[in-house]
Amino acid sequence: MRDDGRQGPVINQGVVQYGGTSNVGNQALGPGATAYSGAVSFQSYDAGRTAELLARVEELLEAHRSSLTDPEGTSVELRRLREELAEDRPEPGVLRRALTRLNDFVQPVTPLVVAVGQLAQSMQGIPGF
């Protein structure tokens, strides 16, 4: 756009559009343009932190057992998580399914939902998770 508010001629600045996908070449997007990437982070798996969170979920499970629709199912999934995490190479698919079921079971109890979410986040560093 020019200073007088009118748009100048369209110039390809290295952007290629294919349906919903944009590819940007080595050029800037426009005169004086600046590009920024979003936050990038890598998390390594911390087995100690995961163990702490498992213990916290167990504590909350006992404290709120009467509020759960299926306390036994919740215990089974927590046990499944513990067993899988004890393996030399935990299976990401098994962990994800157990976490999903555990999350479904604890929905009525907000503190448990938060704790299970933190537990899931702590596992992000497991290869393939």
N, CA, C and O atoms as CSV, one atom per row, in Angstrom:
chain,resi,resn,atom,element,x,y,z
A,1,MET,N,N,0.852,-1.164,0.000
A,1,MET,CA,C,0.000,0.000,0.000
A,1,MET,C,C,0.903,1.234,0.000
A,1,MET,O,O,1.907,1.286,0.711
A,2,ARG,N,N,0.534,2.203,-0.795
A,2,ARG,CA,C,1.320,3.437,-0.880
A,2,ARG,C,C,0.915,4.388,0.239
A,2,ARG,O,O,-0.087,4.174,0.922
A,3,ASP,N,N,1.707,5.438,0.414
A,3,ASP,CA,C,1.427,6.422,1.466
A,3,ASP,C,C,0.094,7.134,1.280
A,3,ASP,O,O,-0.519,7.576,2.252
A,4,ASP,N,N,-0.356,7.246,0.029
A,4,ASP,CA,C,-1.618,7.954,-0.208
A,4,ASP,C,C,-2.836,7.062,0.017
A,4,ASP,O,O,-3.958,7.484,-0.264
A,5,GLY,N,N,-2.643,5.831,0.519
A,5,GLY,CA,C,-3.743,4.936,0.838
A,5,GLY,C,C,-4.180,4.041,-0.300
A,5,GLY,O,O,-4.982,3.132,-0.089
A,6,ARG,N,N,-3.674,4.271,-1.508
A,6,ARG,CA,C,-4.048,3.417,-2.632
A,6,ARG,C,C,-3.078,2.259,-2.738
A,6,ARG,O,O,-1.901,2.374,-2.396
A,7,GLN,N,N,-3.587,1.163,-3.211
A,7,GLN,CA,C,-2.760,-0.026,-3.346
A,7,GLN,C,C,-2.023,0.023,-4.676
A,7,GLN,O,O,-2.613,0.350,-5.705
A,8,GLY,N,N,-0.746,-0.297,-4.657
A,8,GLY,CA,C,0.056,-0.329,-5.873
A,8,GLY,C,C,-0.139,-1.640,-6.607
A,8,GLY,O,O,-0.981,-2.450,-6.220
A,9,PRO,N,N,0.624,-1.856,-7.655
A,9,PRO,CA,C,0.489,-3.084,-8.428
A,9,PRO,C,C,0.884,-4.307,-7.594
A,9,PRO,O,O,1.734,-4.216,-6.708
A,10,VAL,N,N,0.260,-5.441,-7.887
A,10,VAL,CA,C,0.555,-6.680,-7.177
A,10,VAL,C,C,1.905,-7.195,-7.641
A,10,VAL,O,O,2.144,-7.352,-8.838
A,11,ILE,N,N,2.776,-7.454,-6.693
A,11,ILE,CA,C,4.107,-7.964,-6.994
A,11,ILE,C,C,4.301,-9.246,-6.202
A,11,ILE,O,O,4.043,-9.277,-4.999
A,12,ASN,N,N,4.748,-10.291,-6.856
A,12,ASN,CA,C,5.021,-11.557,-6.177
A,12,ASN,C,C,6.256,-11.371,-5.316
A,12,ASN,O,O,7.346,-11.109,-5.823
A,13,GLN,N,N,6.081,-11.507,-4.032
A,13,GLN,CA,C,7.185,-11.329,-3.095
A,13,GLN,C,C,7.712,-12.673,-2.579
A,13,GLN,O,O,8.307,-12.725,-1.503
A,14,GLY,N,N,7.503,-13.747,-3.324
A,14,GLY,CA,C,8.017,-15.047,-2.917
A,14,GLY,C,C,7.004,-15.919,-2.222
A,14,GLY,O,O,7.371,-16.947,-1.654
A,15,VAL,N,N,5.741,-15.544,-2.247
A,15,VAL,CA,C,4.699,-16.331,-1.611
A,15,VAL,C,C,3.977,-17.136,-2.682
A,15,VAL,O,O,3.554,-16.582,-3.696
A,16,VAL,N,N,3.833,-18.434,-2.464
A,16,VAL,CA,C,3.116,-19.301,-3.381
A,16,VAL,C,C,1.960,-19.913,-2.616
A,16,VAL,O,O,2.159,-20.494,-1.549
A,17,GLN,N,N,0.762,-19.789,-3.147
A,17,GLN,CA,C,-0.442,-20.269,-2.465
A,17,GLN,C,C,-0.987,-21.481,-3.209
A,17,GLN,O,O,-1.221,-21.420,-4.416
A,18,TYR,N,N,-1.193,-22.600,-2.477
A,18,TYR,CA,C,-1.818,-23.806,-3.010
A,18,TYR,C,C,-2.989,-24.135,-2.108
A,18,TYR,O,O,-2.793,-24.711,-1.038
A,19,GLY,N,N,-4.182,-23.791,-2.502
A,19,GLY,CA,C,-5.341,-24.059,-1.643
A,19,GLY,C,C,-5.145,-23.393,-0.302
A,19,GLY,O,O,-5.034,-22.169,-0.231
A,20,GLY,N,N,-5.101,-24.175,0.769
A,20,GLY,CA,C,-4.932,-23.628,2.112
A,20,GLY,C,C,-3.499,-23.598,2.583
A,20,GLY,O,O,-3.240,-23.274,3.742
A,21,THR,N,N,-2.548,-23.932,1.706
A,21,THR,CA,C,-1.151,-23.993,2.110
A,21,THR,C,C,-0.372,-22.863,1.467
A,21,THR,O,O,-0.463,-22.660,0.256
A,22,SER,N,N,0.379,-22.138,2.242
A,22,SER,CA,C,1.226,-21.068,1.711
A,22,SER,C,C,2.673,-21.477,1.847
A,22,SER,O,O,3.088,-21.969,2.896
A,23,ASN,N,N,3.434,-21.280,0.808
A,23,ASN,CA,C,4.870,-21.524,0.842
A,23,ASN,C,C,5.575,-20.211,0.608
A,23,ASN,O,O,5.276,-19.511,-0.360
A,24,VAL,N,N,6.498,-19.866,1.468
A,24,VAL,CA,C,7.218,-18.611,1.344
A,24,VAL,C,C,8.628,-18.923,0.888
A,24,VAL,O,O,9.321,-19.751,1.480
A,25,GLY,N,N,9.042,-18.248,-0.173
A,25,GLY,CA,C,10.388,-18.429,-0.699
A,25,GLY,C,C,11.404,-17.710,0.162
A,25,GLY,O,O,11.117,-17.352,1.304
A,26,ASN,N,N,12.588,-17.498,-0.380
A,26,ASN,CA,C,13.671,-16.869,0.359
A,26,ASN,C,C,13.520,-15.357,0.437
A,26,ASN,O,O,14.312,-14.694,1.107
A,27,GLN,N,N,12.534,-14.808,-0.223
A,27,GLN,CA,C,12.353,-13.363,-0.244
A,27,GLN,C,C,11.476,-12.927,0.916
A,27,GLN,O,O,10.753,-13.732,1.504
A,28,ALA,N,N,11.549,-11.659,1.233
A,28,ALA,CA,C,10.653,-11.099,2.248
A,28,ALA,C,C,9.250,-11.024,1.668
A,28,ALA,O,O,9.081,-11.083,0.450
A,29,LEU,N,N,8.264,-10.896,2.506
A,29,LEU,CA,C,6.886,-10.830,2.057
A,29,LEU,C,C,6.521,-9.477,1.470
A,29,LEU,O,O,5.482,-9.353,0.822
A,30,GLY,N,N,7.309,-8.510,1.670
A,30,GLY,CA,C,7.043,-7.179,1.142
A,30,GLY,C,C,8.161,-6.256,1.567
A,30,GLY,O,O,8.984,-6.611,2.410
A,31,PRO,N,N,8.191,-5.077,0.989
A,31,PRO,CA,C,9.252,-4.133,1.354
A,31,PRO,C,C,9.218,-3.832,2.855
A,31,PRO,O,O,8.187,-3.419,3.384
A,32,GLY,N,N,10.317,-4.032,3.519
A,32,GLY,CA,C,10.420,-3.746,4.943
A,32,GLY,C,C,9.729,-4.763,5.836
A,32,GLY,O,O,9.601,-4.530,7.038
A,33,ALA,N,N,9.282,-5.880,5.284
A,33,ALA,CA,C,8.555,-6.874,6.069
A,33,ALA,C,C,9.507,-7.637,6.985
A,33,ALA,O,O,10.686,-7.820,6.680
A,34,THR,N,N,8.967,-8.067,8.095
A,34,THR,CA,C,9.718,-8.866,9.054
A,34,THR,C,C,8.906,-10.110,9.365
A,34,THR,O,O,7.689,-10.024,9.531
A,35,ALA,N,N,9.552,-11.261,9.448
A,35,ALA,CA,C,8.858,-12.512,9.753
A,35,ALA,C,C,9.295,-13.004,11.124
A,35,ALA,O,O,10.459,-12.879,11.505
A,36,TYR,N,N,8.346,-13.563,11.853
A,36,TYR,CA,C,8.620,-14.128,13.172
A,36,TYR,C,C,8.047,-15.528,13.233
A,36,TYR,O,O,6.967,-15.783,12.700
A,37,SER,N,N,8.748,-16.424,13.868
A,37,SER,CA,C,8.181,-17.750,14.080
A,37,SER,C,C,7.533,-17.768,15.452
A,37,SER,O,O,7.878,-16.979,16.332
A,38,GLY,N,N,6.590,-18.682,15.619
A,38,GLY,CA,C,5.966,-18.837,16.924
A,38,GLY,C,C,6.948,-19.454,17.898
A,38,GLY,O,O,8.070,-19.802,17.529
A,39,ALA,N,N,6.529,-19.586,19.128
A,39,ALA,CA,C,7.385,-20.180,20.150
A,39,ALA,C,C,7.644,-21.645,19.824
A,39,ALA,O,O,6.722,-22.389,19.488
A,40,VAL,N,N,8.877,-22.042,19.923
A,40,VAL,CA,C,9.269,-23.422,19.673
A,40,VAL,C,C,9.914,-23.925,20.954
A,40,VAL,O,O,10.821,-23.293,21.494
A,41,SER,N,N,9.444,-25.056,21.430
A,41,SER,CA,C,10.053,-25.606,22.635
A,41,SER,C,C,10.141,-27.117,22.516
A,41,SER,O,O,9.340,-27.755,21.833
A,42,PHE,N,N,11.103,-27.656,23.176
A,42,PHE,CA,C,11.297,-29.094,23.224
A,42,PHE,C,C,11.343,-29.487,24.687
A,42,PHE,O,O,12.011,-28.844,25.497
A,43,GLN,N,N,10.639,-30.530,25.011
A,43,GLN,CA,C,10.570,-30.960,26.401
A,43,GLN,C,C,11.159,-32.352,26.490
A,43,GLN,O,O,10.752,-33.256,25.760
A,44,SER,N,N,12.110,-32.522,27.378
A,44,SER,CA,C,12.640,-33.858,27.592
A,44,SER,C,C,11.784,-34.536,28.651
A,44,SER,O,O,11.195,-33.878,29.509
A,45,TYR,N,N,11.726,-35.839,28.578
A,45,TYR,CA,C,10.907,-36.600,29.504
A,45,TYR,C,C,11.569,-36.642,30.867
A,45,TYR,O,O,12.747,-36.982,30.978
A,46,ASP,N,N,10.823,-36.301,31.899
A,46,ASP,CA,C,11.308,-36.320,33.272
A,46,ASP,C,C,10.490,-37.359,34.040
A,46,ASP,O,O,9.382,-37.081,34.498
A,47,ALA,N,N,11.053,-38.555,34.171
A,47,ALA,CA,C,10.347,-39.660,34.829
A,47,ALA,C,C,10.004,-39.320,36.276
A,47,ALA,O,O,8.957,-39.736,36.773
A,48,GLY,N,N,10.863,-38.576,36.954
A,48,GLY,CA,C,10.599,-38.195,38.339
A,48,GLY,C,C,9.371,-37.302,38.455
A,48,GLY,O,O,8.544,-37.483,39.348
A,49,ARG,N,N,9.259,-36.340,37.552
A,49,ARG,CA,C,8.095,-35.440,37.552
A,49,ARG,C,C,6.821,-36.230,37.256
A,49,ARG,O,O,5.786,-36.002,37.882
A,50,THR,N,N,6.898,-37.152,36.308
A,50,THR,CA,C,5.734,-37.968,35.976
A,50,THR,C,C,5.326,-38.821,37.173
A,50,THR,O,O,4.135,-38.974,37.446
A,51,ALA,N,N,6.290,-39.372,37.880
A,51,ALA,CA,C,5.991,-40.184,39.073
A,51,ALA,C,C,5.315,-39.330,40.145
A,51,ALA,O,O,4.379,-39.787,40.803
A,52,GLU,N,N,5.787,-38.090,40.325
A,52,GLU,CA,C,5.156,-37.182,41.289
A,52,GLU,C,C,3.699,-36.913,40.905
A,52,GLU,O,O,2.810,-36.917,41.756
A,53,LEU,N,N,3.473,-36.679,39.620
A,53,LEU,CA,C,2.118,-36.387,39.156
A,53,LEU,C,C,1.204,-37.605,39.267
A,53,LEU,O,O,0.021,-37.467,39.578
A,54,LEU,N,N,1.745,-38.791,39.016
A,54,LEU,CA,C,0.956,-40.019,39.209
A,54,LEU,C,C,0.531,-40.145,40.672
A,54,LEU,O,O,-0.617,-40.476,40.966
A,55,ALA,N,N,1.457,-39.880,41.575
A,55,ALA,CA,C,1.142,-39.946,43.009
A,55,ALA,C,C,0.077,-38.909,43.367
A,55,ALA,O,O,-0.820,-39.187,44.164
A,56,ARG,N,N,0.175,-37.723,42.782
A,56,ARG,CA,C,-0.822,-36.672,43.039
A,56,ARG,C,C,-2.200,-37.087,42.534
A,56,ARG,O,O,-3.204,-36.866,43.212
A,57,VAL,N,N,-2.250,-37.686,41.347
A,57,VAL,CA,C,-3.525,-38.159,40.806
A,57,VAL,C,C,-4.112,-39.228,41.726
A,57,VAL,O,O,-5.317,-39.235,41.977
A,58,GLU,N,N,-3.276,-40.124,42.227
A,58,GLU,CA,C,-3.756,-41.168,43.145
A,58,GLU,C,C,-4.326,-40.556,44.426
A,58,GLU,O,O,-5.366,-40.995,44.917
A,59,GLU,N,N,-3.639,-39.536,44.970
A,59,GLU,CA,C,-4.138,-38.862,46.173
A,59,GLU,C,C,-5.516,-38.238,45.920
A,59,GLU,O,O,-6.444,-38.389,46.714
A,60,LEU,N,N,-5.613,-37.544,44.807
A,60,LEU,CA,C,-6.876,-36.893,44.463
A,60,LEU,C,C,-7.971,-37.920,44.189
A,60,LEU,O,O,-9.140,-37.695,44.506
A,61,LEU,N,N,-7.588,-39.030,43.607
A,61,LEU,CA,C,-8.546,-40.104,43.328
A,61,LEU,C,C,-9.163,-40.613,44.634
A,61,LEU,O,O,-10.374,-40.816,44.724
A,62,GLU,N,N,-8.324,-40.812,45.626
A,62,GLU,CA,C,-8.831,-41.273,46.925
A,62,GLU,C,C,-9.714,-40.216,47.579
A,62,GLU,O,O,-10.750,-40.537,48.161
A,63,ALA,N,N,-9.303,-38.970,47.481
A,63,ALA,CA,C,-10.058,-37.891,48.115
A,63,ALA,C,C,-11.415,-37.658,47.450
A,63,ALA,O,O,-12.360,-37.231,48.111
A,64,HIS,N,N,-11.517,-37.931,46.168
A,64,HIS,CA,C,-12.746,-37.630,45.418
A,64,HIS,C,C,-13.425,-38.882,44.860
A,64,HIS,O,O,-14.251,-38.795,43.952
A,65,ARG,N,N,-13.078,-40.015,45.395
A,65,ARG,CA,C,-13.597,-41.297,44.886
A,65,ARG,C,C,-15.125,-41.312,44.767
A,65,ARG,O,O,-15.672,-41.832,43.794
A,66,SER,N,N,-15.798,-40.746,45.749
A,66,SER,CA,C,-17.265,-40.785,45.761
A,66,SER,C,C,-17.880,-39.913,44.660
A,66,SER,O,O,-19.051,-40.091,44.326
A,67,SER,N,N,-17.121,-38.986,44.096
A,67,SER,CA,C,-17.637,-38.104,43.037
A,67,SER,C,C,-17.454,-38.682,41.640
A,67,SER,O,O,-17.984,-38.143,40.669
A,68,LEU,N,N,-16.710,-39.769,41.538
A,68,LEU,CA,C,-16.433,-40.362,40.227
A,68,LEU,C,C,-17.545,-41.324,39.825
A,68,LEU,O,O,-18.109,-42.022,40.669
A,69,THR,N,N,-17.854,-41.356,38.539
A,69,THR,CA,C,-18.894,-42.261,38.060
A,69,THR,C,C,-18.395,-43.705,38.000
A,69,THR,O,O,-19.193,-44.633,38.133
A,70,ASP,N,N,-17.095,-43.910,37.803
A,70,ASP,CA,C,-16.528,-45.253,37.745
A,70,ASP,C,C,-15.166,-45.263,38.443
A,70,ASP,O,O,-14.127,-45.251,37.783
A,71,PRO,N,N,-15.176,-45.284,39.779
A,71,PRO,CA,C,-13.906,-45.247,40.513
A,71,PRO,C,C,-12.996,-46.428,40.187
A,71,PRO,O,O,-11.776,-46.276,40.124
A,72,GLU,N,N,-13.587,-47.599,39.982
A,72,GLU,CA,C,-12.765,-48.781,39.675
A,72,GLU,C,C,-12.105,-48.640,38.307
A,72,GLU,O,O,-10.925,-48.955,38.156
A,73,GLY,N,N,-12.847,-48.174,37.319
A,73,GLY,CA,C,-12.285,-47.962,35.983
A,73,GLY,C,C,-11.153,-46.948,36.011
A,73,GLY,O,O,-10.153,-47.094,35.306
A,74,THR,N,N,-11.321,-45.922,36.832
A,74,THR,CA,C,-10.287,-44.898,36.977
A,74,THR,C,C,-9.022,-45.522,37.551
A,74,THR,O,O,-7.920,-45.244,37.078
A,75,SER,N,N,-9.177,-46.363,38.566
A,75,SER,CA,C,-8.021,-47.037,39.176
A,75,SER,C,C,-7.332,-47.966,38.190
A,75,SER,O,O,-6.104,-48.056,38.170
A,76,VAL,N,N,-8.117,-48.656,37.371
A,76,VAL,CA,C,-7.558,-49.575,36.371
A,76,VAL,C,C,-6.687,-48.801,35.375
A,76,VAL,O,O,-5.580,-49.231,35.051
A,77,GLU,N,N,-7.186,-47.662,34.893
A,77,GLU,CA,C,-6.418,-46.882,33.917
A,77,GLU,C,C,-5.159,-46.292,34.533
A,77,GLU,O,O,-4.118,-46.228,33.879
A,78,LEU,N,N,-5.247,-45.868,35.764
A,78,LEU,CA,C,-4.063,-45.345,36.444
A,78,LEU,C,C,-3.019,-46.442,36.618
A,78,LEU,O,O,-1.824,-46.212,36.436
A,79,ARG,N,N,-3.486,-47.633,36.970
A,79,ARG,CA,C,-2.580,-48.775,37.106
A,79,ARG,C,C,-1.946,-49.116,35.752
A,79,ARG,O,O,-0.755,-49.420,35.682
A,80,ARG,N,N,-2.740,-49.066,34.684
A,80,ARG,CA,C,-2.231,-49.340,33.339
A,80,ARG,C,C,-1.128,-48.337,32.968
A,80,ARG,O,O,-0.111,-48.709,32.383
A,81,LEU,N,N,-1.341,-47.074,33.314
A,81,LEU,CA,C,-0.321,-46.045,33.052
A,81,LEU,C,C,0.967,-46.355,33.806
A,81,LEU,O,O,2.059,-46.309,33.240
A,82,ARG,N,N,0.823,-46.670,35.092
A,82,ARG,CA,C,2.006,-46.996,35.903
A,82,ARG,C,C,2.796,-48.154,35.305
A,82,ARG,O,O,4.020,-48.093,35.190
A,83,GLU,N,N,2.076,-49.213,34.926
A,83,GLU,CA,C,2.736,-50.395,34.364
A,83,GLU,C,C,3.433,-50.073,33.042
A,83,GLU,O,O,4.557,-50.514,32.801
A,84,GLU,N,N,2.764,-49.308,32.198
A,84,GLU,CA,C,3.360,-48.975,30.898
A,84,GLU,C,C,4.581,-48.074,31.074
A,84,GLU,O,O,5.582,-48.243,30.379
A,85,LEU,N,N,4.502,-47.131,31.989
A,85,LEU,CA,C,5.640,-46.240,32.237
A,85,LEU,C,C,6.821,-46.977,32.859
A,85,LEU,O,O,7.959,-46.519,32.753
A,86,ALA,N,N,6.566,-48.108,33.504
A,86,ALA,CA,C,7.643,-48.903,34.093
A,86,ALA,C,C,8.413,-49.701,33.039
A,86,ALA,O,O,9.506,-50.200,33.308
A,87,GLU,N,N,7.841,-49.816,31.845
A,87,GLU,CA,C,8.503,-50.544,30.760
A,87,GLU,C,C,9.752,-49.786,30.291
A,87,GLU,O,O,9.842,-48.567,30.438
A,88,ASP,N,N,10.716,-50.529,29.722
A,88,ASP,CA,C,11.916,-49.895,29.169
A,88,ASP,C,C,11.560,-48.929,28.044
A,88,ASP,O,O,12.131,-47.843,27.939
A,89,ARG,N,N,10.616,-49.334,27.211
A,89,ARG,CA,C,10.172,-48.508,26.090
A,89,ARG,C,C,8.648,-48.426,26.126
A,89,ARG,O,O,7.967,-49.234,25.493
A,90,PRO,N,N,8.116,-47.463,26.856
A,90,PRO,CA,C,6.652,-47.352,26.925
A,90,PRO,C,C,6.056,-47.123,25.544
A,90,PRO,O,O,6.604,-46.375,24.734
A,91,GLU,N,N,4.933,-47.772,25.287
A,91,GLU,CA,C,4.236,-47.631,24.006
A,91,GLU,C,C,3.394,-46.355,24.034
A,91,GLU,O,O,2.463,-46.250,24.833
A,92,PRO,N,N,3.708,-45.390,23.177
A,92,PRO,CA,C,2.946,-44.141,23.163
A,92,PRO,C,C,1.444,-44.356,22.949
A,92,PRO,O,O,0.636,-43.654,23.557
A,93,GLY,N,N,1.058,-45.301,22.107
A,93,GLY,CA,C,-0.356,-45.559,21.865
A,93,GLY,C,C,-1.072,-46.035,23.113
A,93,GLY,O,O,-2.197,-45.614,23.385
A,94,VAL,N,N,-0.432,-46.906,23.872
A,94,VAL,CA,C,-1.020,-47.414,25.119
A,94,VAL,C,C,-1.160,-46.259,26.119
A,94,VAL,O,O,-2.179,-46.136,26.799
A,95,LEU,N,N,-0.135,-45.427,26.197
A,95,LEU,CA,C,-0.178,-44.287,27.113
A,95,LEU,C,C,-1.297,-43.319,26.732
A,95,LEU,O,O,-2.055,-42.866,27.589
A,96,ARG,N,N,-1.391,-43.008,25.453
A,96,ARG,CA,C,-2.428,-42.070,25.002
A,96,ARG,C,C,-3.832,-42.603,25.281
A,96,ARG,O,O,-4.700,-41.864,25.747
A,97,ARG,N,N,-4.053,-43.895,24.992
A,97,ARG,CA,C,-5.388,-44.470,25.238
A,97,ARG,C,C,-5.721,-44.472,26.719
A,97,ARG,O,O,-6.843,-44.143,27.103
A,98,ALA,N,N,-4.758,-44.840,27.552
A,98,ALA,CA,C,-4.994,-44.868,28.996
A,98,ALA,C,C,-5.249,-43.452,29.521
A,98,ALA,O,O,-6.129,-43.252,30.358
A,99,LEU,N,N,-4.489,-42.480,29.036
A,99,LEU,CA,C,-4.708,-41.094,29.469
A,99,LEU,C,C,-6.073,-40.574,29.020
A,99,LEU,O,O,-6.749,-39.864,29.765
A,100,THR,N,N,-6.470,-40.929,27.811
A,100,THR,CA,C,-7.772,-40.493,27.305
A,100,THR,C,C,-8.894,-41.077,28.159
A,100,THR,O,O,-9.818,-40.363,28.548
A,101,ARG,N,N,-8.813,-42.376,28.450
A,101,ARG,CA,C,-9.845,-43.004,29.287
A,101,ARG,C,C,-9.833,-42.436,30.704
A,101,ARG,O,O,-10.883,-42.182,31.294
A,102,LEU,N,N,-8.628,-42.242,31.240
A,102,LEU,CA,C,-8.510,-41.675,32.583
A,102,LEU,C,C,-9.136,-40.277,32.610
A,102,LEU,O,O,-9.873,-39.939,33.536
A,103,ASN,N,N,-8.843,-39.487,31.613
A,103,ASN,CA,C,-9.419,-38.141,31.529
A,103,ASN,C,C,-10.941,-38.197,31.457
A,103,ASN,O,O,-11.621,-37.391,32.092
A,104,ASP,N,N,-11.476,-39.131,30.697
A,104,ASP,CA,C,-12.929,-39.285,30.606
A,104,ASP,C,C,-13.535,-39.641,31.963
A,104,ASP,O,O,-14.590,-39.122,32.328
A,105,PHE,N,N,-12.876,-40.517,32.706
A,105,PHE,CA,C,-13.391,-40.953,34.009
A,105,PHE,C,C,-13.401,-39.829,35.043
A,105,PHE,O,O,-14.295,-39.774,35.886
A,106,VAL,N,N,-12.407,-38.928,34.984
A,106,VAL,CA,C,-12.270,-37.918,36.038
A,106,VAL,C,C,-13.006,-36.608,35.738
A,106,VAL,O,O,-12.920,-35.666,36.525
A,107,GLN,N,N,-13.713,-36.536,34.635
A,107,GLN,CA,C,-14.377,-35.293,34.225
A,107,GLN,C,C,-15.228,-34.619,35.309
A,107,GLN,O,O,-15.236,-33.390,35.367
A,108,PRO,N,N,-15.930,-35.339,36.151
A,108,PRO,CA,C,-16.753,-34.639,37.150
A,108,PRO,C,C,-15.945,-33.900,38.222
A,108,PRO,O,O,-16.507,-33.093,38.962
A,109,VAL,N,N,-14.635,-34.164,38.316
A,109,VAL,CA,C,-13.837,-33.625,39.421
A,109,VAL,C,C,-12.720,-32.736,38.867
A,109,VAL,O,O,-11.714,-33.231,38.358
A,110,THR,N,N,-12.908,-31.443,38.970
A,110,THR,CA,C,-11.976,-30.477,38.381
A,110,THR,C,C,-10.528,-30.670,38.826
A,110,THR,O,O,-9.642,-30.652,37.971
A,111,PRO,N,N,-10.237,-30.853,40.121
A,111,PRO,CA,C,-8.829,-31.035,40.497
A,111,PRO,C,C,-8.191,-32.257,39.822
A,111,PRO,O,O,-7.007,-32.238,39.488
A,112,LEU,N,N,-8.972,-33.304,39.629
A,112,LEU,CA,C,-8.441,-34.487,38.942
A,112,LEU,C,C,-8.222,-34.214,37.456
A,112,LEU,O,O,-7.244,-34.688,36.879
A,113,VAL,N,N,-9.110,-33.468,36.842
A,113,VAL,CA,C,-8.945,-33.121,35.426
A,113,VAL,C,C,-7.644,-32.345,35.243
A,113,VAL,O,O,-6.880,-32.615,34.316
A,114,VAL,N,N,-7.398,-31.393,36.117
A,114,VAL,CA,C,-6.173,-30.583,36.037
A,114,VAL,C,C,-4.947,-31.471,36.239
A,114,VAL,O,O,-3.980,-31.368,35.484
A,115,ALA,N,N,-4.976,-32.333,37.238
A,115,ALA,CA,C,-3.837,-33.209,37.529
A,115,ALA,C,C,-3.563,-34.173,36.376
A,115,ALA,O,O,-2.405,-34.414,36.035
A,116,VAL,N,N,-4.612,-34.725,35.775
A,116,VAL,CA,C,-4.426,-35.640,34.637
A,116,VAL,C,C,-3.864,-34.868,33.443
A,116,VAL,O,O,-3.036,-35.398,32.702
A,117,GLY,N,N,-4.300,-33.633,33.250
A,117,GLY,CA,C,-3.744,-32.807,32.182
A,117,GLY,C,C,-2.264,-32.544,32.384
A,117,GLY,O,O,-1.492,-32.595,31.427
A,118,GLN,N,N,-1.855,-32.264,33.611
A,118,GLN,CA,C,-0.439,-32.068,33.914
A,118,GLN,C,C,0.343,-33.359,33.715
A,118,GLN,O,O,1.478,-33.339,33.238
A,119,LEU,N,N,-0.266,-34.474,34.081
A,119,LEU,CA,C,0.364,-35.776,33.878
A,119,LEU,C,C,0.605,-36.024,32.390
A,119,LEU,O,O,1.689,-36.449,31.993
A,120,ALA,N,N,-0.403,-35.758,31.581
A,120,ALA,CA,C,-0.271,-35.939,30.132
A,120,ALA,C,C,0.827,-35.036,29.583
A,120,ALA,O,O,1.624,-35.459,28.746
A,121,GLN,N,N,0.867,-33.803,30.050
A,121,GLN,CA,C,1.881,-32.872,29.580
A,121,GLN,C,C,3.278,-33.349,29.956
A,121,GLN,O,O,4.222,-33.163,29.189
A,122,SER,N,N,3.418,-33.959,31.119
A,122,SER,CA,C,4.736,-34.435,31.564
A,122,SER,C,C,5.257,-35.562,30.676
A,122,SER,O,O,6.458,-35.829,30.655
A,123,MET,N,N,4.373,-36.216,29.951
A,123,MET,CA,C,4.776,-37.343,29.090
A,123,MET,C,C,5.132,-36.910,27.667
A,123,MET,O,O,5.521,-37.742,26.848
A,124,GLN,N,N,5.005,-35.628,27.372
A,124,GLN,CA,C,5.249,-35.139,26.017
A,124,GLN,C,C,6.656,-35.459,25.505
A,124,GLN,O,O,6.859,-35.575,24.297
A,125,GLY,N,N,7.602,-35.599,26.387
A,125,GLY,CA,C,8.971,-35.887,25.970
A,125,GLY,C,C,9.248,-37.355,25.669
A,125,GLY,O,O,10.353,-37.692,25.244
A,126,ILE,N,N,8.277,-38.231,25.879
A,126,ILE,CA,C,8.472,-39.654,25.584
A,126,ILE,C,C,8.522,-39.803,24.065
A,126,ILE,O,O,7.626,-39.322,23.371
A,127,PRO,N,N,9.553,-40.459,23.541
A,127,PRO,CA,C,9.654,-40.606,22.082
A,127,PRO,C,C,8.392,-41.214,21.475
A,127,PRO,O,O,7.909,-42.255,21.921
A,128,GLY,N,N,7.871,-40.546,20.453
A,128,GLY,CA,C,6.683,-41.036,19.751
A,128,GLY,C,C,5.370,-40.625,20.375
A,128,GLY,O,O,4.311,-40.931,19.829
A,129,PHE,N,N,5.409,-39.935,21.510
A,129,PHE,CA,C,4.154,-39.578,22.200
A,129,PHE,C,C,3.454,-38.458,21.510
A,129,PHE,O,O,2.388,-38.031,21.952
